[in-house]
């Protein structure tokens, strides 16, 4: 099986990122609506700080794969 070309890897990574952001946003929003209405302002601040930054972890792990050059076979 041939490895994906750089263009295909970027396409797959971009589609995954878009899908991930939609799903993550809906889940974070659902948690915020159900849990935070009766929460302290400090809890809200911590939640939104974490929710606003944790989405980048899977994307950050995906980026090196997207831009890694395929191994050259001799």
Protein Blocks (a to p, Z undefined) as FASTA:
>chain_A
ZZddfklmmmmmmmmmmmmmmmmmmmmmmmmmmmmmmgcfklmmmmmmmmmmmmmmmmmm
mmmmmmpccdddZZ
